[in-house]
Amino acid sequence: MPEINDAVRRGAPLLALTVSDACRALGCGKTWFYEQMGSGAIKARRLGGKTVIEMTELQRFLDDAPRVLVGAQRRSETQQAA
């Protein structure tokens, strides 16, 4: 990913990531990522011989992911439901 960082530092807009870079960015494994692509949850494109995921697609995927409630928030919602 150093070449990506160099391009961004030079002012190039980051439009898409390879599967490996997308996995690093999300902190997930390739197997899980490919499963998400296979189910249609993440849409990818082929450019030359590479599979890439647009940054807007990664953002959409994250926006659609369920939020996690922890600690005081979870207790508060549980108490309200009771």
MOJO-V977472 format. One record per backbone hydrogen bond with DSSP energy under -1.0 kcal/mol. NH is the residue of the N-H (numbers start at 0). CO is the residue of the C=O. Records with the same first field share a line. If there is no record, write none. Layout:
NH = CO ; CO
This chain:
4 = 0
5 = 1
6 = 2
7 = 3
8 = 4
9 = 5
10 = 7
11 = 6
16 = 52
21 = 17
22 = 18
23 = 19
24 = 20
25 = 21
26 = 22
27 = 22
32 = 28
33 = 29
34 = 30
35 = 31
36 = 32
37 = 33
38 = 34
40 = 35
41 = 35
44 = 51
46 = 49
49 = 46
51 = 44
52 = 16
54 = 14
57 = 53
58 = 54
59 = 55
60 = 56
61 = 57
62 = 58
63 = 59
72 = 69
74 = 70
75 = 71
76 = 72
77 = 73
78 = 74
79 = 75
80 = 76
81 = 77
